[in-house]
Amino acid sequence: MNPGIEEVLLAEPRGFCAGVDRAIEIVERAIAKFGAPIYVRHEIVHNTYVVNELKAKGAIFIEDLADVPAGATLVFSAHGVSKAVQQEARDRGFDIFDATCPLVTKVHVEVAKLAKEGYEFIMIGHKGHPEVEGTMGQLTSGIHLVEDVADVADVSPAQTEKLAVVTQTTLSVDDAAEIAAAVRARFPKVREPKQQDICYATQNRQDAVKIMSPQVDIVIVVGSPTSSNSNRLRELAQRLGTESYMVDSADELKPEWFEGKGRVGLTAGASAPEVLVREVIDRVRAFGAVSVRKMDGIEETIKFPLPKGLKLDDIPPPGHIS
């Protein structure tokens, strides 16, 4: 018990975004329509709980397409895949459903369109992240990754007359703006997206943390270690001067974190289900929290359509993870 905790402040918005909702529903509907197993290339979204729930329903997660039997149904994860992976999947004859977030697909389409016009690209993102591999893999050459401002000085495109910048959708808004400014300073003619590539959900969750952090003594972010946008939320709170921790589940909470903390801020990354938030609230109540208050915030109403072939009325609604 910690009698010092007066209130839990809940960030709004938090948790699932439209792209994550859609990706999970694609896997659940594919299982309902075609039966288990359904193969998924890479974790459908970066959340341990979600992946384990889908495994229990009949999803098999793989990294190498050689692990998928001929004739199987395959789902691409929300992060998107390279042209080479798309081609290999077609060559192997899989029945394919693409759960790539439409906001990531928008970046892929922009890259393809500008590449035809002779553009090279600078991509702002994290090396090794599946979304970055998917976007860079839209081209065989002419796309250069920068992870920070220092990288901008070292990048060497073959030409600078036609140069465009694209961004991983789940970055820190502030970090990406700083790196983009360095790109502009070095390449004044660089073409930037009409609308920034960082997705609405990433932006909204970071904005909510900026409002919440000064009002609380500690910030807890619900999210898995592999989740880029969840990591950015914790870093943002820390940068704003608020002690912050990221947890995959309520079991990871430590009572000593809350000693002397009167107000606790709680948010969740875009791939973290609300059930985990509720469990964290219950645990913090057990530590002594008296009340829970939801912040005012943007209400997100975006919904993305499902791929053709999964919209049939004869599929029962999936037991959706929420």
ABEGO torsion letter per residue (X at the ends): XBAABABBBBBOBBEBBAAAAAAAAAAAAAAAAAEOBBBBBEBABBBAAAAAAAAAAGBBBBABAAABBBGBBBBBBAAEBBAAAAAAAAAAGBBBBBABBAAAAAAAAAAAAAAAAGBBBBBBBBBGBAAAAAAAAABABGBBBBABAAAAAABBBABAABBBBBBBAABBAAAAAAAAAAAAAABAABBBBABBABBAAAAAAAAAAAAAAAABABBBBBEBAABAAAAAAAAAAAAAGBBBBBBABAAABBAAAABGBABBBBBBBAABBAAAAAAAAAAAAAAGBABBBBBBBBBBABBBBBBBGAABAABBBBBBBX
